[in-house]
Amino acid sequence: MAQSSANIEENSDFQQIALPLDLATGEHVLQRIRLEAESELSAWYELYLVVTPNGFLIEKHSGSSRGPGRLKETWFRRSLPEAKRKYSQILSIKLNNKRRSPRKYKVVNYENQSQQKLFG
């Protein structure tokens, strides 16, 4: 099953930079996307798909430019298809223009590493 943890970390100006990930040996980012909302608090949301020696992590960082910190959540999946499914599920919820939240997110940065890096 999914494991989830939430941490509040001190906020710096994350507006124009990629958030630092604490990657261990053998881990690398397979996909990364940054979403921003046109909202009073300039909400932002970053999602990472990270390859680990034992599986895959889906790591979410979110917050706002005026907020005191950022929220971090992590989900673990053993297989790439399961990890991609969770990653896509989270994105589809955030990018749904008909969602109830007044915050409507738009993609501002997207990176997709080659799958060859996984096995080669």
Secondary structure, DSSP 8 states (H G I E B T S, - for coil): -----EEEEE----SSS-------TT-EEEEEEEEEE-STT-EEEEEEEEEETTEEEEEEEEEETTSSEEEEEEEEESSHHHHHHHHHHHHHHHH-TTSSSS--EEEEEEEE--THHHH-
